[in-house]
Amino acid sequence: MADYFTHFSCILELHTAENADQAMEIYRSLEVEYEADGFDVLFAASIGQDSPTLIWIRDDTSGDPDHAIDFVCRCAKALKLSGWWGIEWANTCSAQRRDAFGGGACVVNLTTAKVSSTISTNAWLTSKLARRAGHA
């Protein structure tokens, strides 16, 4: 039996240690909210070891980028962040399986706390191959 994983690791710059502390409060409240809805938060967050103004966001064995994006958007709103933030992820498998590998990326406008664009490598590849097949 194969195990499927989604891996990612990125940072969110919050500019002050106070903002980073508030972001961790948002993370803890997100855990409580998701748990009340019967879900686990499928990512880990912690204040960066290199800087007290950074939040390190990563999978914990296997993660859900949508959960991390939700967290970042909540931080952007609550802390009135501006600029841009991005995340990319890799979908992997413990065994060789067709369509088990890929990934994606997402860009968030922190000023609006909205997703600006997203790409799935699987959807991109499928689209490109289908277009080529139609032109053969």
N, CA, C and O atoms as a GROMACS GRO file, in nm:
protein
  544
    1MET      N    1   0.084  -0.117   0.000
    1MET     CA    2   0.000   0.000   0.000
    1MET      C    3   0.088   0.124   0.000
    1MET      O    4   0.186   0.130   0.074
    2ALA      N    5   0.054   0.219  -0.080
    2ALA     CA    6   0.132   0.342  -0.092
    2ALA      C    7   0.077   0.449   0.001
    2ALA      O    8  -0.043   0.456   0.026
    3ASP      N    9   0.166   0.532   0.051
    3ASP     CA   10   0.127   0.648   0.131
    3ASP      C   11   0.153   0.773   0.048
    3ASP      O   12   0.256   0.785  -0.019
    4TYR      N   13   0.059   0.866   0.052
    4TYR     CA   14   0.068   0.991  -0.024
    4TYR      C   15   0.097   1.106   0.072
    4TYR      O   16   0.045   1.110   0.184
    5PHE      N   17   0.181   1.199   0.027
    5PHE     CA   18   0.224   1.311   0.111
    5PHE      C   19   0.219   1.441   0.033
    5PHE      O   20   0.236   1.443  -0.089
    6THR      N   21   0.196   1.549   0.105
    6THR     CA   22   0.212   1.682   0.049
    6THR      C   23   0.310   1.756   0.139
    6THR      O   24   0.287   1.772   0.259
    7HIS      N   25   0.420   1.801   0.079
    7HIS     CA   26   0.526   1.867   0.156
    7HIS      C   27   0.539   2.014   0.116
    7HIS      O   28   0.526   2.050  -0.001
    8PHE      N   29   0.565   2.098   0.216
    8PHE     CA   30   0.594   2.239   0.192
    8PHE      C   31   0.668   2.296   0.312
    8PHE      O   32   0.660   2.243   0.423
    9SER      N   33   0.738   2.404   0.289
    9SER     CA   34   0.809   2.474   0.394
    9SER      C   35   0.832   2.616   0.346
    9SER      O   36   0.895   2.637   0.242
   10CYS      N   37   0.782   2.714   0.421
   10CYS     CA   38   0.798   2.854   0.381
   10CYS      C   39   0.792   2.942   0.506
   10CYS      O   40   0.766   2.894   0.616
   11ILE      N   41   0.816   3.070   0.487
   11ILE     CA   42   0.810   3.163   0.599
   11ILE      C   43   0.712   3.275   0.569
   11ILE      O   44   0.684   3.307   0.454
   12LEU      N   45   0.662   3.334   0.675
   12LEU     CA   46   0.580   3.454   0.668
   12LEU      C   47   0.652   3.560   0.750
   12LEU      O   48   0.669   3.544   0.871
   13GLU      N   49   0.693   3.667   0.685
   13GLU     CA   50   0.763   3.777   0.753
   13GLU      C   51   0.658   3.868   0.815
   13GLU      O   52   0.569   3.917   0.747
   14LEU      N   53   0.670   3.890   0.947
   14LEU     CA   54   0.571   3.972   1.018
   14LEU      C   55   0.628   4.102   1.072
   14LEU      O   56   0.554   4.181   1.132
   15HIS      N   57   0.755   4.127   1.053
   15HIS     CA   58   0.822   4.254   1.080
   15HIS      C   59   0.842   4.288   1.228
   15HIS      O   60   0.934   4.363   1.260
   16THR      N   61   0.759   4.235   1.317
   16THR     CA   62   0.781   4.259   1.461
   16THR      C   63   0.757   4.129   1.537
   16THR      O   64   0.681   4.043   1.494
   17ALA      N   65   0.822   4.118   1.651
   17ALA     CA   66   0.802   4.001   1.737
   17ALA      C   67   0.659   3.998   1.790
   17ALA      O   68   0.603   3.890   1.810
   18GLU      N   69   0.601   4.115   1.814
   18GLU     CA   70   0.463   4.121   1.862
   18GLU      C   71   0.367   4.063   1.758
   18GLU      O   72   0.274   3.990   1.793
   19ASN      N   73   0.389   4.097   1.632
   19ASN     CA   74   0.305   4.040   1.525
   19ASN      C   75   0.322   3.889   1.518
   19ASN      O   76   0.225   3.816   1.497
   20ALA      N   77   0.445   3.842   1.534
   20ALA     CA   78   0.469   3.698   1.531
   20ALA      C   79   0.396   3.628   1.645
   20ALA      O   80   0.338   3.521   1.627
   21ASP      N   81   0.397   3.690   1.763
   21ASP     CA   82   0.324   3.634   1.877
   21ASP      C   83   0.174   3.630   1.847
   21ASP      O   84   0.106   3.531   1.878
   22GLN      N   85   0.121   3.737   1.788
   22GLN     CA   86  -0.021   3.740   1.752
   22GLN      C   87  -0.053   3.634   1.647
   22GLN      O   88  -0.158   3.571   1.652
   23ALA      N   89   0.037   3.614   1.553
   23ALA     CA   90   0.016   3.511   1.451
   23ALA      C   91   0.008   3.373   1.515
   23ALA      O   92  -0.072   3.290   1.472
   24MET      N   93   0.088   3.348   1.616
   24MET     CA   94   0.082   3.219   1.684
   24MET      C   95  -0.049   3.203   1.761
   24MET      O   96  -0.101   3.092   1.774
   25GLU      N   97  -0.104   3.314   1.812
   25GLU     CA   98  -0.238   3.309   1.874
   25GLU      C   99  -0.342   3.274   1.768
   25GLU      O  100  -0.435   3.197   1.795
   26ILE      N  101  -0.328   3.331   1.649
   26ILE     CA  102  -0.420   3.299   1.538
   26ILE      C  103  -0.408   3.151   1.503
   26ILE      O  104  -0.510   3.085   1.479
   27TYR      N  105  -0.287   3.099   1.501
   27TYR     CA  106  -0.266   2.956   1.472
   27TYR      C  107  -0.337   2.870   1.576
   27TYR      O  108  -0.405   2.773   1.540
   28ARG      N  109  -0.320   2.903   1.703
   28ARG     CA  110  -0.383   2.824   1.809
   28ARG      C  111  -0.536   2.832   1.799
   28ARG      O  112  -0.605   2.732   1.822
   29SER      N  113  -0.590   2.948   1.766
   29SER     CA  114  -0.736   2.959   1.752
   29SER      C  115  -0.784   2.882   1.629
   29SER      O  116  -0.894   2.827   1.629
   30LEU      N  117  -0.701   2.877   1.525
   30LEU     CA  118  -0.735   2.799   1.406
   30LEU      C  119  -0.741   2.649   1.441
   30LEU      O  120  -0.830   2.578   1.395
   31GLU      N  121  -0.646   2.604   1.522
   31GLU     CA  122  -0.647   2.464   1.566
   31GLU      C  123  -0.778   2.431   1.640
   31GLU      O  124  -0.838   2.327   1.615
   32VAL      N  125  -0.820   2.519   1.728
   32VAL     CA  126  -0.943   2.498   1.805
   32VAL      C  127  -1.064   2.498   1.712
   32VAL      O  128  -1.152   2.413   1.724
   33GLU      N  129  -1.068   2.594   1.620
   33GLU     CA  130  -1.179   2.603   1.525
   33GLU      C  131  -1.188   2.480   1.436
   33GLU      O  132  -1.296   2.423   1.419
   34TYR      N  133  -1.076   2.439   1.380
   34TYR     CA  134  -1.077   2.321   1.293
   34TYR      C  135  -1.117   2.196   1.372
   34TYR      O  136  -1.193   2.113   1.323
   35GLU      N  137  -1.064   2.183   1.494
   35GLU     CA  138  -1.097   2.068   1.577
   35GLU      C  139  -1.246   2.063   1.608
   35GLU      O  140  -1.306   1.956   1.608
   36ALA      N  141  -1.307   2.178   1.634
   36ALA     CA  142  -1.451   2.185   1.661
   36ALA      C  143  -1.532   2.139   1.540
   36ALA      O  144  -1.642   2.087   1.554
   37ASP      N  145  -1.475   2.159   1.420
   37ASP     CA  146  -1.541   2.115   1.297
   37ASP      C  147  -1.504   1.971   1.260
   37ASP      O  148  -1.546   1.921   1.156
   38GLY      N  149  -1.425   1.904   1.346
   38GLY     CA  150  -1.390   1.764   1.322
   38GLY      C  151  -1.267   1.743   1.236
   38GLY      O  152  -1.248   1.634   1.184
   39PHE      N  153  -1.183   1.846   1.221
   39PHE     CA  154  -1.063   1.837   1.138
   39PHE      C  155  -0.940   1.868   1.219
   39PHE      O  156  -0.946   1.931   1.325
   40ASP      N  157  -0.826   1.822   1.169
   40ASP     CA  158  -0.697   1.863   1.223
   40ASP      C  159  -0.641   1.973   1.135
   40ASP      O  160  -0.667   1.975   1.015
   41VAL      N  161  -0.564   2.063   1.194
   41VAL     CA  162  -0.489   2.160   1.115
   41VAL      C  163  -0.372   2.083   1.055
   41VAL      O  164  -0.291   2.026   1.128
   42LEU      N  165  -0.365   2.081   0.923
   42LEU     CA  166  -0.264   1.997   0.856
   42LEU      C  167  -0.143   2.078   0.813
   42LEU      O  168  -0.102   2.077   0.697
   43PHE      N  169  -0.086   2.148   0.909
   43PHE     CA  170   0.043   2.213   0.893
   43PHE      C  171   0.091   2.254   1.031
   43PHE      O  172   0.012   2.260   1.126
   44ALA      N  173   0.218   2.281   1.042
   44ALA     CA  174   0.276   2.328   1.166
   44ALA      C  175   0.325   2.472   1.146
   44ALA      O  176   0.366   2.510   1.037
   45ALA      N  177   0.319   2.549   1.252
   45ALA     CA  178   0.369   2.687   1.249
   45ALA      C  179   0.444   2.714   1.378
   45ALA      O  180   0.403   2.671   1.486
   46SER      N  181   0.553   2.787   1.365
   46SER     CA  182   0.629   2.825   1.483
   46SER      C  183   0.709   2.951   1.450
   46SER      O  184   0.736   2.982   1.334
   47ILE      N  185   0.746   3.020   1.556
   47ILE     CA  186   0.830   3.139   1.537
   47ILE      C  187   0.968   3.090   1.495
   47ILE      O  188   1.023   2.997   1.554
   48GLY      N  189   1.023   3.154   1.392
   48GLY     CA  190   1.150   3.111   1.336
   48GLY      C  191   1.264   3.118   1.435
   48GLY      O  192   1.271   3.209   1.518
   49GLN      N  193   1.354   3.021   1.428
   49GLN     CA  194   1.470   3.020   1.516
   49GLN      C  195   1.569   3.130   1.481
   49GLN      O  196   1.641   3.180   1.567
   50ASP      N  197   1.571   3.169   1.352
   50ASP     CA  198   1.666   3.270   1.306
   50ASP      C  199   1.620   3.411   1.337
   50ASP      O  200   1.702   3.502   1.349
   51SER      N  201   1.489   3.431   1.349
   51SER     CA  202   1.436   3.565   1.370
   51SER      C  203   1.302   3.557   1.441
   51SER      O  204   1.217   3.476   1.404
   52PRO      N  205   1.282   3.640   1.542
   52PRO     CA  206   1.154   3.640   1.613
   52PRO      C  207   1.041   3.708   1.534
   52PRO      O  208   0.929   3.716   1.582
   53THR      N  209   1.071   3.755   1.414
   53THR     CA  210   0.968   3.820   1.332
   53THR      C  211   0.918   3.729   1.221
   53THR      O  212   0.832   3.768   1.142
   54LEU      N  213   0.970   3.607   1.214
   54LEU     CA  214   0.932   3.513   1.109
   54LEU      C  215   0.846   3.400   1.166
   54LEU      O  216   0.870   3.352   1.277
   55ILE      N  217   0.747   3.359   1.088
   55ILE     CA  218   0.672   3.238   1.120
   55ILE      C  219   0.711   3.133   1.017
   55ILE      O  220   0.700   3.156   0.897
   56TRP      N  221   0.756   3.018   1.066
   56TRP     CA  222   0.791   2.907   0.979
   56TRP      C  223   0.667   2.821   0.964
   56TRP      O  224   0.614   2.770   1.062
   57ILE      N  225   0.621   2.804   0.840
   57ILE     CA  226   0.502   2.728   0.807
   57ILE      C  227   0.548   2.605   0.728
   57ILE      O  228   0.622   2.618   0.631
   58ARG      N  229   0.503   2.486   0.771
   58ARG     CA  230   0.553   2.364   0.707
   58ARG      C  231   0.455   2.249   0.729
   58ARG      O  232   0.368   2.254   0.816
   59ASP      N  233   0.474   2.146   0.648
   59ASP     CA  234   0.394   2.026   0.669
   59ASP      C  235   0.449   1.953   0.790
   59ASP      O  236   0.566   1.969   0.827
   60ASP      N  237   0.364   1.874   0.850
   60ASP     CA  238   0.405   1.790   0.962
   60ASP      C  239   0.381   1.646   0.916
   60ASP      O  240   0.277   1.588   0.947
   61THR      N  241   0.475   1.590   0.843
   61THR     CA  242   0.468   1.460   0.775
   61THR      C  243   0.395   1.474   0.641
   61THR      O  244   0.452   1.441   0.537
   62SER      N  245   0.272   1.521   0.644
   62SER     CA  246   0.198   1.553   0.522
   62SER      C  247   0.104   1.666   0.557
   62SER      O  248   0.038   1.663   0.661
   63GLY      N  249   0.098   1.767   0.471
   63GLY     CA  250   0.020   1.884   0.506
   63GLY      C  251  -0.084   1.920   0.402
   63GLY      O  252  -0.096   1.855   0.298
   64ASP      N  253  -0.158   2.024   0.432
   64ASP     CA  254  -0.259   2.077   0.340
   64ASP      C  255  -0.227   2.223   0.315
   64ASP      O  256  -0.245   2.307   0.403
   65PRO      N  257  -0.180   2.256   0.195
   65PRO     CA  258  -0.147   2.396   0.165
   65PRO      C  259  -0.266   2.489   0.184
   65PRO      O  260  -0.247   2.606   0.220
   66ASP      N  261  -0.388   2.441   0.161
   66ASP     CA  262  -0.506   2.526   0.180
   66ASP      C  263  -0.520   2.572   0.325
   66ASP      O  264  -0.563   2.684   0.351
   67HIS      N  265  -0.483   2.485   0.420
   67HIS     CA  266  -0.487   2.524   0.560
   67HIS      C  267  -0.383   2.633   0.588
   67HIS      O  268  -0.411   2.729   0.661
   68ALA      N  269  -0.265   2.619   0.531
   68ALA     CA  270  -0.161   2.719   0.549
   68ALA      C  271  -0.202   2.852   0.486
   68ALA      O  272  -0.178   2.959   0.543
   69ILE      N  273  -0.264   2.846   0.370
   69ILE     CA  274  -0.310   2.968   0.302
   69ILE      C  275  -0.419   3.035   0.384
   69ILE      O  276  -0.420   3.157   0.396
   70ASP      N  277  -0.511   2.958   0.440
   70ASP     CA  278  -0.615   3.012   0.528
   70ASP      C  279  -0.551   3.086   0.645
   70ASP      O  280  -0.592   3.198   0.678
   71PHE      N  281  -0.451   3.025   0.706
   71PHE     CA  282  -0.380   3.087   0.818
   71PHE      C  283  -0.316   3.219   0.777
   71PHE      O  284  -0.331   3.320   0.847
   72VAL      N  285  -0.247   3.219   0.665
   72VAL     CA  286  -0.179   3.342   0.620
   72VAL      C  287  -0.281   3.452   0.590
   72VAL      O  288  -0.258   3.568   0.624
   73CYS      N  289  -0.391   3.417   0.528
   73CYS     CA  290  -0.495   3.518   0.499
   73CYS      C  291  -0.553   3.575   0.629
   73CYS      O  292  -0.581   3.694   0.637
   74ARG      N  293  -0.572   3.490   0.728
   74ARG     CA  294  -0.621   3.538   0.857
   74ARG      C  295  -0.520   3.631   0.924
   74ARG      O  296  -0.556   3.734   0.981
   75CYS      N  297  -0.393   3.595   0.916
   75CYS     CA  298  -0.288   3.682   0.970
   75CYS      C  299  -0.284   3.814   0.895
   75CYS      O  300  -0.271   3.920   0.957
   76ALA      N  301  -0.297   3.809   0.763
   76ALA     CA  302  -0.293   3.932   0.682
   76ALA      C  303  -0.404   4.027   0.724
   76ALA      O  304  -0.380   4.148   0.736
   77LYS      N  305  -0.524   3.974   0.744
   77LYS     CA  306  -0.637   4.059   0.786
   77LYS      C  307  -0.615   4.114   0.926
   77LYS      O  308  -0.625   4.235   0.948
   78ALA      N  309  -0.586   4.026   1.020
   78ALA     CA  310  -0.574   4.066   1.160
   78ALA      C  311  -0.458   4.161   1.185
   78ALA      O  312  -0.468   4.251   1.268
   79LEU      N  313  -0.348   4.140   1.114
   79LEU     CA  314  -0.226   4.219   1.138
   79LEU      C  315  -0.206   4.329   1.036
   79LEU      O  316  -0.106   4.400   1.038
   80LYS      N  317  -0.302   4.343   0.944
   80LYS     CA  318  -0.298   4.446   0.840
   80LYS      C  319  -0.166   4.442   0.762
   80LYS      O  320  -0.097   4.542   0.746
   81LEU      N  321  -0.134   4.321   0.715
   81LEU     CA  322  -0.011   4.301   0.638
   81LEU      C  323  -0.029   4.356   0.497
   81LEU      O  324  -0.141   4.374   0.450
   82SER      N  325   0.081   4.381   0.432
   82SER     CA  326   0.077   4.426   0.293
   82SER      C  327   0.187   4.354   0.216
   82SER      O  328   0.278   4.295   0.274
   83GLY      N  329   0.176   4.362   0.085
   83GLY     CA  330   0.275   4.296   0.001
   83GLY      C  331   0.223   4.163  -0.050
   83GLY      O  332   0.102   4.143  -0.064
   84TRP      N  333   0.315   4.072  -0.076
   84TRP     CA  334   0.282   3.944  -0.136
   84TRP      C  335   0.348   3.831  -0.058
   84TRP      O  336   0.452   3.850   0.004
   85TRP      N  337   0.286   3.716  -0.062
   85TRP     CA  338   0.338   3.595   0.002
   85TRP      C  339   0.310   3.478  -0.090
   85TRP      O  340   0.210   3.477  -0.161
   86GLY      N  341   0.398   3.381  -0.088
   86GLY     CA  342   0.376   3.264  -0.173
   86GLY      C  343   0.414   3.135  -0.104
   86GLY      O  344   0.493   3.132  -0.009
   87ILE      N  345   0.355   3.029  -0.154
   87ILE     CA  346   0.382   2.894  -0.104
   87ILE      C  347   0.387   2.801  -0.225
   87ILE      O  348   0.310   2.816  -0.319
   88GLU      N  349   0.478   2.706  -0.221
   88GLU     CA  350   0.478   2.599  -0.321
   88GLU      C  351   0.487   2.467  -0.247
   88GLU      O  352   0.543   2.459  -0.138
   89TRP      N  353   0.430   2.365  -0.310
   89TRP     CA  354   0.426   2.235  -0.245
   89TRP      C  355   0.457   2.124  -0.344
   89TRP      O  356   0.449   2.141  -0.465
   90ALA      N  357   0.493   2.010  -0.286
   90ALA     CA  358   0.522   1.890  -0.365
   90ALA      C  359   0.431   1.778  -0.318
   90ALA      O  360   0.419   1.751  -0.199
   91ASN      N  361   0.368   1.713  -0.414
   91ASN     CA  362   0.289   1.593  -0.385
   91ASN      C  363   0.379   1.474  -0.416
   91ASN      O  364   0.430   1.461  -0.527
   92THR      N  365   0.396   1.387  -0.318
   92THR     CA  366   0.484   1.272  -0.334
   92THR      C  367   0.412   1.145  -0.289
   92THR      O  368   0.302   1.149  -0.234
   93CYS      N  369   0.478   1.035  -0.313
   93CYS     CA  370   0.420   0.905  -0.279
   93CYS      C  371   0.532   0.813  -0.233
   93CYS      O  372   0.646   0.824  -0.279
   94SER      N  373   0.500   0.722  -0.143
   94SER     CA  374   0.601   0.629  -0.092
   94SER      C  375   0.632   0.518  -0.190
   94SER      O  376   0.726   0.441  -0.169
   95ALA      N  377   0.555   0.509  -0.298
   95ALA     CA  378   0.577   0.406  -0.400
   95ALA      C  379   0.557   0.469  -0.538
   95ALA      O  380   0.496   0.575  -0.551
   96GLN      N  381   0.608   0.403  -0.637
   96GLN     CA  382   0.591   0.452  -0.773
   96GLN      C  383   0.447   0.427  -0.818
   96GLN      O  384   0.406   0.312  -0.837
   97ARG      N  385   0.372   0.534  -0.834
   97ARG     CA  386   0.233   0.527  -0.880
   97ARG      C  387   0.213   0.632  -0.987
   97ARG      O  388   0.269   0.741  -0.980
   98ARG      N  389   0.133   0.598  -1.087
   98ARG     CA  390   0.100   0.697  -1.190
   98ARG      C  391   0.018   0.809  -1.126
   98ARG      O  392  -0.065   0.784  -1.038
   99ASP      N  393   0.042   0.928  -1.169
   99ASP     CA  394  -0.031   1.046  -1.121
   99ASP      C  395  -0.018   1.070  -0.971
   99ASP      O  396  -0.103   1.137  -0.912
  100ALA      N  397   0.086   1.018  -0.908
  100ALA     CA  398   0.103   1.035  -0.764
  100ALA      C  399   0.200   1.147  -0.729
  100ALA      O  400   0.218   1.179  -0.612
  101PHE      N  401   0.261   1.207  -0.829
  101PHE     CA  402   0.361   1.310  -0.804
  101PHE      C  403   0.320   1.438  -0.873
  101PHE      O  404   0.258   1.435  -0.979
  102GLY      N  405   0.354   1.548  -0.815
  102GLY     CA  406   0.320   1.676  -0.874
  102GLY      C  407   0.343   1.785  -0.772
  102GLY      O  408   0.431   1.775  -0.686
  103GLY      N  409   0.263   1.886  -0.782
  103GLY     CA  410   0.275   1.995  -0.688
  103GLY      C  411   0.197   2.115  -0.733
  103GLY      O  412   0.109   2.106  -0.818
  104GLY      N  413   0.230   2.226  -0.674
  104GLY     CA  414   0.161   2.349  -0.709
  104GLY      C  415   0.222   2.466  -0.636
  104GLY      O  416   0.319   2.453  -0.562
  105ALA      N  417   0.162   2.581  -0.660
  105ALA     CA  418   0.206   2.705  -0.597
  105ALA      C  419   0.089   2.800  -0.588
  105ALA      O  420  -0.007   2.790  -0.665
  106CYS      N  421   0.098   2.893  -0.496
  106CYS     CA  422  -0.007   2.992  -0.475
  106CYS      C  423   0.057   3.123  -0.434
  106CYS      O  424   0.154   3.126  -0.358
  107VAL      N  425   0.001   3.232  -0.486
  107VAL     CA  426   0.044   3.367  -0.448
  107VAL      C  427  -0.073   3.435  -0.379
  107VAL      O  428  -0.186   3.432  -0.429
  108VAL      N  429  -0.047   3.496  -0.263
  108VAL     CA  430  -0.149   3.566  -0.186
  108VAL      C  431  -0.114   3.714  -0.181
  108VAL      O  432  -0.001   3.752  -0.153
  109ASN      N  433  -0.214   3.798  -0.210
  109ASN     CA  434  -0.201   3.942  -0.192
  109ASN      C  435  -0.231   3.969  -0.045
  109ASN      O  436  -0.347   3.960  -0.003
  110LEU      N  437  -0.130   4.001   0.033
  110LEU     CA  438  -0.150   4.022   0.176
  110LEU      C  439  -0.235   4.145   0.206
  110LEU      O  440  -0.305   4.148   0.307
  111THR      N  441  -0.230   4.245   0.121
  111THR     CA  442  -0.307   4.367   0.142
  111THR      C  443  -0.457   4.338   0.140
  111THR      O  444  -0.532   4.393   0.220
  112THR      N  445  -0.500   4.250   0.049
  112THR     CA  446  -0.641   4.215   0.039
  112THR      C  447  -0.674   4.084   0.110
  112THR      O  448  -0.792   4.050   0.126
  113ALA      N  449  -0.571   4.011   0.153
  113ALA     CA  450  -0.587   3.880   0.216
  113ALA      C  451  -0.661   3.784   0.124
  113ALA      O  452  -0.744   3.704   0.168
  114LYS      N  453  -0.630   3.792  -0.005
  114LYS     CA  454  -0.694   3.707  -0.106
  114LYS      C  455  -0.589   3.635  -0.189
  114LYS      O  456  -0.479   3.685  -0.211
  115VAL      N  457  -0.626   3.516  -0.235
  115VAL     CA  458  -0.541   3.441  -0.326
  115VAL      C  459  -0.540   3.513  -0.460
  115VAL      O  460  -0.645   3.542  -0.516
  116SER      N  461  -0.421   3.541  -0.511
  116SER     CA  462  -0.405   3.610  -0.639
  116SER      C  463  -0.401   3.511  -0.755
  116SER      O  464  -0.467   3.531  -0.856
  117SER      N  465  -0.323   3.405  -0.739
  117SER     CA  466  -0.318   3.302  -0.843
  117SER      C  467  -0.265   3.172  -0.784
  117SER      O  468  -0.192   3.170  -0.685
  118THR      N  469  -0.304   3.064  -0.850
  118THR     CA  470  -0.266   2.930  -0.808
  118THR      C  471  -0.237   2.848  -0.933
  118THR      O  472  -0.297   2.867  -1.038
  119ILE      N  473  -0.143   2.755  -0.919
  119ILE     CA  474  -0.115   2.663  -1.028
  119ILE      C  475  -0.097   2.522  -0.971
  119ILE      O  476  -0.036   2.504  -0.866
  120SER      N  477  -0.151   2.426  -1.042
  120SER     CA  478  -0.130   2.284  -1.012
  120SER      C  479  -0.046   2.228  -1.126
  120SER      O  480  -0.083   2.242  -1.243
  121THR      N  481   0.065   2.166  -1.094
  121THR     CA  482   0.148   2.112  -1.203
  121THR      C  483   0.075   2.001  -1.277
  121THR      O  484   0.095   1.984  -1.397
  122ASN      N  485  -0.008   1.924  -1.208
  122ASN     CA  486  -0.083   1.817  -1.274
  122ASN      C  487  -0.183   1.875  -1.374
  122ASN      O  488  -0.192   1.828  -1.487
  123ALA      N  489  -0.258   1.977  -1.332
  123ALA     CA  490  -0.356   2.040  -1.423
  123ALA      C  491  -0.284   2.105  -1.541
  123ALA      O  492  -0.331   2.097  -1.654
  124TRP      N  493  -0.170   2.170  -1.514
  124TRP     CA  494  -0.094   2.236  -1.620
  124TRP      C  495  -0.047   2.133  -1.723
  124TRP      O  496  -0.063   2.152  -1.843
  125LEU      N  497   0.012   2.024  -1.674
  125LEU     CA  498   0.064   1.921  -1.763
  125LEU      C  499  -0.049   1.855  -1.843
  125LEU      O  500  -0.035   1.836  -1.964
  126THR      N  501  -0.157   1.822  -1.778
  126THR     CA  502  -0.271   1.761  -1.847
  126THR      C  503  -0.323   1.852  -1.957
  126THR      O  504  -0.353   1.806  -2.067
  127SER      N  505  -0.334   1.980  -1.926
  127SER     CA  506  -0.382   2.078  -2.025
  127SER      C  507  -0.287   2.089  -2.144
  127SER      O  508  -0.330   2.090  -2.259
  128LYS      N  509  -0.159   2.097  -2.116
  128LYS     CA  510  -0.060   2.109  -2.224
  128LYS      C  511  -0.060   1.985  -2.313
  128LYS      O  512  -0.055   1.997  -2.435
  129LEU      N  513  -0.066   1.868  -2.254
  129LEU     CA  514  -0.066   1.745  -2.333
  129LEU      C  515  -0.194   1.732  -2.415
  129LEU      O  516  -0.190   1.688  -2.530
  130ALA      N  517  -0.307   1.769  -2.357
  130ALA     CA  518  -0.434   1.762  -2.431
  130ALA      C  519  -0.433   1.858  -2.550
  130ALA      O  520  -0.481   1.825  -2.658
  131ARG      N  521  -0.378   1.975  -2.529
  131ARG     CA  522  -0.368   2.072  -2.639
  131ARG      C  523  -0.277   2.021  -2.750
  131ARG      O  524  -0.308   2.037  -2.868
  132ARG      N  525  -0.166   1.960  -2.710
  132ARG     CA  526  -0.072   1.906  -2.810
  132ARG      C  527  -0.137   1.790  -2.886
  132ARG      O  528  -0.120   1.779  -3.008
  133ALA      N  529  -0.210   1.705  -2.816
  133ALA     CA  530  -0.275   1.591  -2.879
  133ALA      C  531  -0.379   1.637  -2.980
  133ALA      O  532  -0.399   1.574  -3.084
  134GLY      N  533  -0.445   1.747  -2.950
  134GLY     CA  534  -0.545   1.801  -3.042
  134GLY      C  535  -0.483   1.859  -3.168
  134GLY      O  536  -0.551   1.876  -3.269
  135HIS      N  537  -0.353   1.891  -3.162
  135HIS     CA  538  -0.283   1.951  -3.276
  135HIS      C  539  -0.197   1.851  -3.351
  135HIS      O  540  -0.125   1.887  -3.444
  136ALA      N  541  -0.205   1.725  -3.311
  136ALA     CA  542  -0.117   1.624  -3.372
  136ALA      C  543  -0.158   1.591  -3.513
  136ALA      O  544  -0.095   1.507  -3.578
   0.00000   0.00000   0.00000
